[in-house]
Amino acid sequence: MNPASLSVGQRVNALVKALNGAKRTNEALARCSNGEEMLDVLLDASAKLGLGLTRQQLANTPPIRDWVWWKNKEALLTIGDDKPRYQQDGGRGATDDAPRKRFLGLF
């Protein structure tokens, strides 16, 4: 079967399955300092597997999209202070003592 004939989601899923147990690739991903470096590693892995995924397809397709956002410390959705959700709740992740903005919803 030709991997290029599969949908983008199917090719991304094939890449994710191939990464399971790929020690060197996973170590390279762990060493990446940001999402762009991760995309470089994943593009190389995609090329070696013949999946033909582009940077944009990887950056926009879950779960790779979510990995890149997490590596960049960008939450999928923030409300309020433009901080990742784990930092908005205060406690362990909070780094500053500035007063928080309050969301006054329509409820």
ChimeraX attribute file (.defattr): number of C-alpha atoms within 10 A of each C-alpha:
attribute: neighborCount
match mode: 1-to-1
recipient: residues
	/A:1	5
	/A:2	7
	/A:3	15
	/A:4	13
	/A:5	10
	/A:6	13
	/A:7	10
	/A:8	18
	/A:9	14
	/A:10	14
	/A:11	22
	/A:12	22
	/A:13	16
	/A:14	16
	/A:15	20
	/A:16	14
	/A:17	11
	/A:18	14
	/A:19	15
	/A:20	10
	/A:21	9
	/A:22	10
	/A:23	10
	/A:24	10
	/A:25	17
	/A:26	14
	/A:27	10
	/A:28	13
	/A:29	19
	/A:30	12
	/A:31	11
	/A:32	15
	/A:33	11
	/A:34	16
	/A:35	21
	/A:36	15
	/A:37	16
	/A:38	21
	/A:39	22
	/A:40	14
	/A:41	16
	/A:42	25
	/A:43	19
	/A:44	15
	/A:45	18
	/A:46	21
	/A:47	12
	/A:48	10
	/A:49	15
	/A:50	14
	/A:51	21
	/A:52	17
	/A:53	21
	/A:54	14
	/A:55	13
	/A:56	10
	/A:57	16
	/A:58	21
	/A:59	19
	/A:60	12
	/A:61	14
	/A:62	14
	/A:63	14
	/A:64	21
	/A:65	18
	/A:66	17
	/A:67	16
	/A:68	21
	/A:69	15
	/A:70	15
	/A:71	19
	/A:72	13
	/A:73	13
	/A:74	16
	/A:75	15
	/A:76	11
	/A:77	9
	/A:78	13
	/A:79	12
	/A:80	13
	/A:81	14
	/A:82	13
	/A:83	16
	/A:84	19
	/A:85	17
	/A:86	13
	/A:87	15
	/A:88	17
	/A:89	11
	/A:90	13
	/A:91	9
	/A:92	8
	/A:93	12
	/A:94	14
	/A:95	10
	/A:96	9
	/A:97	7
	/A:98	7
	/A:99	7
	/A:100	11
	/A:101	10
	/A:102	9
	/A:103	9
	/A:104	7
	/A:105	5
	/A:106	4
	/A:107	3
